[in-house]
Amino acid sequence: MWSQMRIIHVLGVLTLAGSAGVASARPVVVAGGGSIEGVAEPGLTVYRGVPFAAPPTGAQRWREPQPVKPWTGVRRAEAFAPACMQTGVSMPGEPPPRTSEDCLYLNVWAPDHRPDERLPVLVWIHGGGYINGATSMPLYAGDRLARKGLIVVTVAYRLGPFGFLAHPELTKESARHGSGNYALMDQIAALRWVQRNVAAFGGDPGRVTIAGQSAGAMSVSLLMAAPAATGLFQRAIAQSGGVFEPTQIAPHYLLANAERAGVDYATSVGAHSLAELRKVSAAALLGGNAGAVGHPVIEPAVLPESPYDAYVAHHQRAVPVLIGWNADEARSLVDLSKVKAASFAQDIAQAWGPLPPPVIAAYPFAGDDQARKARADLERDLRFAWDMWTWARLQVAAGGKVWLYRFTQAPPFPAASVRAGWGASHFAELWYMFGHLDQESWAWRAADRRLSDAMVGYWANFVRSGDPNDATLPRWPAFTVAGAQVLKLGDPIAVGGVPELPGLQVFDAVYAHVRGAPVPAH
């Protein structure tokens, strides 16, 4: 039975649409907890700060997200909501966002469309290492993609200890006998909101693409394997991020180890019980050793098995995926000026723990200059390229179609900026795929604009049909394990081999050996 509010919404659409056959300029919809008024912009309407779950505060801290409390009247969705509690910034050079523990909100960019039209939906999950990030960052604005005929939704999720704390008392109080992964529960709650409500904005709940970069891409890899996310999306995009390493080298992902880290963290912020933890101020919870509890956990509630094991067993969603990495990922993440040949192995061990000798040997160097390049290449493959390469192969094996890219374009970062010398770094593709070159007054070249137009086209096509190709763009062949080719997103756009392949094959061999060893306890 339709609710009275839904009847009012439908009558309003019929009244306001008029005889022109185009949606009204009056940007009011009924979704979630009530009526929402957006902001009309040329060719689209934007709804900012729309709640998709109740505030996760007080007694709701470290619990599954709860439904939004309905409101009366019309809620004006003009401004972004505060970002979730966090430390640092997700991209060097960006100002820190306004934050609050009350942060479970999303934003919608809806293009003008016919009332009977159902548009494909892109749901963007921001990056930030699971400790920071915000949907309000201008780079994530969905206006350019929306004007390609997409509904664009950007979602927030709890970060750091708020999003991932595992603790024995939390596990005990949970009906699912697990704890942690509240951030992933938030993302799933947002996807359920999309399924229930996106039609009110003109979206098609049967054509939803989840997408993200960095930690957002890692989230996509996890949602692909999360039973609770089944049926909530039909395709996936992941840019520079996945979680496929053996638990033998990442034992902190296991629930028992994460619970022990959670107890240590609680002590570090002066709490000796869950009740005391829930009374600690939000700001104080960012102190202590909060960095030790800001990661996903393999536990029954959301991730009952490691992502690698789930994909090998074909338990992930066998949906089309568009994934890839950047040629110079590490340049924005590691201070390469401090890399020295004499201390190379010690520096790696300090950052990552002792890596197997074959991994170090796969990146040879002589002298400091070569050592800097070796460190950049090693970090790129260790942190990003191997995960994307592995994801592509596992997805094809499960019967899914894959489009794999390697982004090679170096944006014209100003010489005097913090981004100088980054090259095709981590983050660099975002200006291009969101179509936002003109947000920055850099010396963009014609080749940059051609590439941006092409990437916006590829991404929009994929969201629309599950295939990035159309007759106007260079052909992007689907990935095959035998062919082992990627689309080089640079100048020019071209299909080719994987330059990182020798190093990636070393990681394959080392990780295969590691998986045969017992998982260490922390």
Long-range contacts (C-beta under 8 A, 24 or more apart in sequence): 5-30, 5-34, 5-35, 6-30, 9-35, 9-200, 13-115, 14-115, 17-115, 21-114, 21-115, 22-112, 22-113, 22-114, 23-112, 23-113, 23-114, 23-115, 23-202, 28-74, 29-200, 29-201, 30-200, 31-197, 31-200, 31-201, 32-68, 32-193, 32-196, 32-197, 33-68, 33-69, 33-70, 33-71, 33-75, 34-70, 34-71, 34-72, 34-73, 34-74, 34-75, 35-73, 35-74, 35-75, 36-74, 36-75, 36-77, 37-74, 37-75, 37-76, 37-77, 38-77, 38-78, 38-108, 38-110, 39-77, 39-78, 41-143, 43-111, 43-112, 43-146, 43-147, 44-109, 44-110, 44-111, 44-112, 44-143, 44-146, 44-147, 45-109, 45-110, 45-112, 46-77, 46-107, 46-108, 46-109, 46-110, 46-143, 47-77, 47-107, 47-108, 47-110, 47-201, 48-77, 48-78, 48-79, 48-80, 48-81, 48-107, 49-77, 49-78, 49-79, 49-80, 49-81, 49-105, 49-107, 50-75, 50-77, 50-105, 50-106, 50-107, 50-108, 51-81, 51-104, 51-105, 52-104, 52-105, 52-106, 52-155, 52-189, 52-190, 52-193, 53-104, 53-186, 53-189, 53-190, 53-193, 54-104, 55-101, 55-102, 55-103, 55-104, 56-101, 56-102, 56-103, 56-104, 56-158, 56-162, 56-182, 56-186, 57-101, 57-102, 58-278, 59-278, 61-101, 61-162, 61-277, 61-278, 62-162, 62-165, 62-167, 62-170, 62-179, 62-182, 62-274, 62-277, 62-278, 63-182, 64-182, 64-185, 64-189, 65-104, 65-182, 65-185, 65-186, 65-189, 80-105, 80-107, 80-134, 80-135, 80-136, 81-105, 81-156, 83-133, 83-134, 83-135, 83-136, 83-156, 84-134, 84-156, 84-157, 84-158, 84-159, 84-162, 84-163, 85-158, 85-159, 85-160, 85-162, 85-282, 85-283, 85-285, 85-286, 86-128, 86-131, 86-132, 86-133, 86-159, 86-160, 86-286, 87-131, 87-132, 87-160, 87-286, 87-290, 88-131, 88-132, 89-132, 90-126, 90-127, 90-128, 90-129, 90-132, 90-133, 90-134, 90-137, 90-214, 91-137, 91-139, 91-427, 92-332, 92-418, 92-419, 93-417, 93-418, 93-419, 94-137, 97-134, 97-136, 97-137, 98-136, 100-282, 101-162, 101-282, 103-156, 103-158, 104-156, 104-157, 104-158, 104-186, 104-189, 104-190, 105-135, 105-156, 106-135, 106-153, 106-154, 106-155, 106-156, 106-190, 106-193, 107-135, 107-142, 107-153, 107-154, 108-151, 108-152, 108-153, 108-198, 108-201, 109-141, 109-142, 109-143, 109-145, 109-146, 109-151, 109-152, 109-153, 110-146, 110-151, 110-201, 110-202, 110-203, 111-146, 111-147, 111-149, 111-150, 111-151, 111-202, 113-149, 113-202, 117-202, 118-199, 118-202, 118-203, 118-204, 118-207, 119-149, 119-150, 119-151, 119-202, 119-203, 119-204, 120-149, 120-150, 120-151, 120-203, 120-204, 120-207, 120-208, 120-209, 120-463, 120-464, 121-150, 121-151, 121-152, 121-153, 121-194, 121-198, 121-203, 121-204, 121-205, 121-207, 121-208, 121-209, 121-463, 122-150, 122-151, 122-152, 122-153, 122-209, 122-211, 122-237, 122-459, 122-463, 123-153, 123-154, 123-155, 123-190, 123-191, 123-194, 123-208, 123-209, 123-210, 123-211, 123-233, 124-152, 124-153, 124-154, 124-155, 124-211, 124-212, 124-216, 125-155, 125-157, 125-187, 125-210, 125-211, 125-212, 125-216, 125-219, 125-220, 126-154, 126-156, 126-212, 126-213, 126-215, 126-216, 127-212, 127-213, 127-214, 127-215, 127-216, 127-217, 127-241, 128-159, 128-214, 128-215, 129-214, 129-215, 129-294, 130-159, 130-160, 130-163, 130-164, 130-183, 130-215, 130-218, 130-294, 130-295, 130-296, 131-159, 131-160, 131-291, 131-294, 132-159, 132-160, 133-159, 133-215, 133-216, 138-436, 138-439, 139-430, 139-431, 139-434, 139-436, 139-439, 140-434, 141-434, 141-436, 142-434, 144-434, 144-435, 144-436, 144-456, 145-434, 145-435, 145-456, 145-459, 145-460, 145-463, 148-456, 148-457, 148-460, 149-460, 149-464, 150-460, 150-463, 150-464, 151-198, 151-201, 151-202, 151-203, 153-190, 153-194, 153-198, 155-186, 155-187, 155-190, 156-186, 157-183, 157-184, 157-186, 157-187, 157-190, 157-219, 158-182, 158-183, 158-186, 159-183, 159-294, 160-286, 160-290, 160-291, 160-293, 160-294, 161-265, 161-285, 161-286, 161-290, 161-293, 161-294, 162-282, 162-285, 163-294, 164-293, 164-294, 164-295, 164-296, 164-297, 165-262, 165-265, 165-293, 166-255, 166-258, 166-259, 166-261, 166-262, 166-293, 166-297, 166-299, 167-259, 167-262, 167-263, 167-266, 167-274, 167-277, 168-259, 168-262, 168-263, 169-273, 169-274, 170-262, 170-274, 171-255, 171-259, 171-299, 173-274, 174-301, 176-300, 176-301, 177-300, 177-301, 178-255, 178-297, 178-299, 178-300, 178-301, 178-302, 179-255, 179-258, 179-259, 179-262, 179-297, 179-299, 179-301, 180-255, 180-258, 180-262, 180-296, 180-297, 180-299, 180-301, 181-296, 181-297, 181-299, 181-301, 181-302, 181-303, 183-219, 183-296, 184-219, 184-222, 184-223, 184-226, 184-296, 184-302, 184-303, 185-228, 185-301, 185-302, 187-219, 187-223, 188-223, 188-226, 188-228, 188-229, 188-232, 188-302, 191-223, 191-229, 191-232, 191-233, 192-232, 194-232, 195-232, 206-234, 207-234, 207-463, 207-464, 208-232, 208-233, 208-234, 208-235, 209-233, 209-234, 209-235, 209-236, 209-237, 209-462, 209-463, 210-235, 210-236, 210-237, 211-236, 211-237, 211-238, 211-239, 211-459, 211-463, 212-237, 212-238, 212-239, 212-241, 213-238, 213-239, 213-240, 213-241, 213-427, 213-429, 213-430, 214-239, 214-240, 214-241, 214-426, 214-427, 215-241, 216-241, 217-241, 217-242, 217-323, 218-242, 218-243, 218-296, 221-307, 221-387, 221-391, 222-296, 222-302, 222-303, 222-307, 224-307, 224-311, 224-316, 224-317, 224-319, 224-321, 225-303, 225-305, 225-307, 225-310, 225-311, 225-315, 225-316, 225-317, 226-302, 226-303, 227-304, 228-302, 229-317, 230-317, 233-317, 233-319, 234-319, 234-466, 235-319, 235-320, 235-321, 235-322, 235-462, 235-463, 235-466, 236-317, 236-319, 236-320, 236-321, 236-322, 236-323, 237-321, 237-322, 237-323, 237-459, 237-462, 237-463, 238-321, 238-322, 238-323, 238-388, 238-391, 239-323, 239-324, 239-325, 239-429, 239-430, 239-433, 240-324, 240-325, 240-326, 240-329, 240-384, 240-388, 240-426, 240-429, 241-384, 241-387, 242-307, 242-323, 242-387, 242-388, 242-390, 242-391, 243-296, 243-307, 243-387, 244-307, 244-308, 244-311, 244-386, 244-387, 244-390, 244-391, 244-394, 245-308, 245-387, 245-511, 246-308, 246-511, 246-514, 246-515, 247-298, 247-306, 247-519, 248-514, 248-515, 248-517, 248-518, 248-519, 248-520, 249-353, 249-511, 249-514, 251-519, 251-520, 251-521, 251-522, 252-292, 252-295, 252-522, 253-295, 253-296, 253-297, 253-298, 253-306, 254-297, 254-298, 254-519, 255-297, 255-298, 255-299, 256-521, 257-521, 257-522, 258-293, 258-295, 258-297, 258-299, 260-522, 261-292, 261-293, 261-522, 262-293, 264-289, 264-292, 265-289, 265-290, 265-292, 265-293, 308-390, 308-394, 311-391, 311-394, 311-395, 311-398, 312-394, 314-397, 314-398, 314-399, 316-394, 316-395, 316-398, 317-400, 318-395, 318-398, 318-399, 318-400, 319-400, 319-466, 320-400, 320-401, 320-402, 320-403, 320-462, 320-466, 320-467, 321-391, 321-392, 321-395, 321-400, 321-401, 321-402, 321-403, 322-402, 322-403, 322-405, 322-458, 322-459, 322-462, 322-468, 323-388, 323-391, 323-392, 323-402, 323-403, 323-404, 323-405, 324-388, 324-404, 324-405, 324-406, 324-407, 324-486, 324-487, 324-489, 325-380, 325-384, 325-385, 325-388, 325-406, 325-407, 326-380, 326-384, 326-406, 326-407, 326-408, 326-424, 326-425, 326-426, 326-428, 326-429, 327-380, 327-406, 327-407, 327-408, 327-423, 327-424, 328-376, 328-380, 328-410, 328-422, 328-423, 328-424, 328-425, 328-428, 329-379, 329-380, 329-383, 329-384, 329-385, 329-425, 329-426, 330-375, 330-376, 330-377, 330-378, 330-379, 330-380, 330-383, 330-425, 330-426, 331-376, 331-421, 331-422, 331-423, 331-425, 331-426, 332-419, 332-422, 332-425, 332-426, 332-427, 332-428, 333-379, 333-383, 333-425, 333-426, 334-375, 334-376, 334-379, 336-372, 336-375, 336-376, 337-372, 339-368, 339-371, 339-372, 339-375, 340-368, 340-371, 341-365, 341-366, 341-367, 341-368, 341-370, 341-371, 344-371, 344-374, 344-375, 347-375, 348-375, 348-378, 352-382, 355-382, 356-510, 356-513, 356-514, 358-506, 358-509, 358-510, 359-506, 359-507, 359-510, 361-506, 362-502, 362-503, 362-506, 363-503, 377-500, 377-503, 378-503, 380-500, 381-500, 381-503, 381-504, 381-507, 382-507, 384-426, 385-500, 385-503, 385-504, 386-504, 386-507, 386-508, 389-498, 389-500, 389-504, 390-508, 392-479, 393-481, 396-479, 396-480, 396-481, 397-481, 401-466, 401-467, 401-478, 402-478, 402-479, 403-462, 403-467, 403-468, 403-476, 403-478, 403-479, 403-487, 404-479, 404-485, 404-486, 404-487, 405-476, 405-486, 405-487, 405-488, 405-489, 406-486, 406-487, 406-488, 406-489, 406-498, 406-499, 407-432, 407-489, 407-490, 408-488, 408-489, 408-490, 409-447, 409-448, 409-451, 409-489, 409-490, 409-491, 411-442, 411-448, 412-442, 412-443, 412-444, 412-445, 412-448, 413-442, 414-442, 424-490, 429-455, 429-489, 432-456, 432-489, 433-459, 447-491, 450-491, 451-489, 451-490, 451-491, 451-493, 454-489, 454-493, 455-489
